[in-house]
C-alpha cells in the first residue's frame, strides 16, 4: 500500500544534470527546488543515458525513492 502511495506522489520538476557516474549507470539531478535527485539509467527517456552530460537542462518526475528523492521519466530540454 505504501508503494502505491509513493507512485501517486510524483511531481513534474525541472533542473540540471549535476553528476553522472557512467560505469555505475546512475547520476544526480539538481532540481529547480534545490533538492538533489538520484536517477538511474533506466529512468532516462531521451536522450540515451550515455548522451547525457553534466549541466544539461532536464525535465523529470520527482518521487520518493527507497533512499531519498529520485528522478524518473527524464527528458532533456
C-alpha positions in Angstrom: 0.0 0.0 0.0 2.8 2.4 0.8 4.5 1.8 -2.6 1.2 2.7 -4.3 1.1 5.9 -2.4 4.6 6.8 -3.5 3.7 6.2 -7.1 0.9 8.8 -6.8 3.2 11.4 -5.2 5.1 12.3 -8.5 5.6 15.9 -9.4 7.0 17.3 -12.6 10.2 19.2 -12.0 12.9 21.0 -14.0 16.6 21.0 -13.2 20.0 20.1 -14.5 22.3 17.1 -14.5 24.6 17.6 -11.5 26.7 14.4 -11.9 26.8 11.3 -13.9 28.5 8.0 -12.9 28.6 6.2 -16.3 30.2 3.0 -15.0 27.5 2.5 -12.4 24.6 3.7 -14.6 23.3 6.4 -12.4 23.6 10.1 -11.6 22.1 13.1 -9.8 19.9 15.9 -10.9 19.7 19.2 -9.0 16.0 20.3 -9.2 15.0 23.9 -9.5 13.7 23.4 -6.0 17.3 23.0 -4.8 16.9 19.3 -4.0 19.3 16.7 -5.4 17.6 13.7 -7.0 19.1 10.3 -7.7 18.4 8.8 -11.1 19.2 5.5 -12.7 19.9 5.0 -16.5 16.5 3.2 -16.8 14.8 6.4 -15.7 16.0 8.3 -18.8 13.6 8.7 -21.7 15.5 10.8 -24.1 18.3 11.1 -25.0 20.0 7.8 -24.2 21.8 7.8 -20.8 25.2 7.7 -22.5 24.4 11.0 -24.2 23.7 12.9 -21.0 26.2 15.5 -19.9 26.7 17.4 -16.7 24.9 20.8 -16.8 22.2 19.7 -19.3 18.7 21.1 -18.5 16.1 18.4 -18.0 12.5 17.8 -17.0 11.7 14.8 -14.8 9.2 13.4 -12.4 10.2 13.7 -8.8 9.3 10.9 -6.5 10.4 9.3 -3.2 12.9 6.5 -3.7 13.9 3.9 -1.1 16.9 6.1 -0.1 15.6 9.6 -0.8 14.4 11.8 -3.6 14.5 10.1 -7.0 14.1 11.4 -10.6 12.3 9.3 -13.3 11.0 10.0 -16.8 14.0 12.2 -17.6 14.0 14.2 -20.8 16.3 17.0 -21.9 15.0 20.4 -22.8 
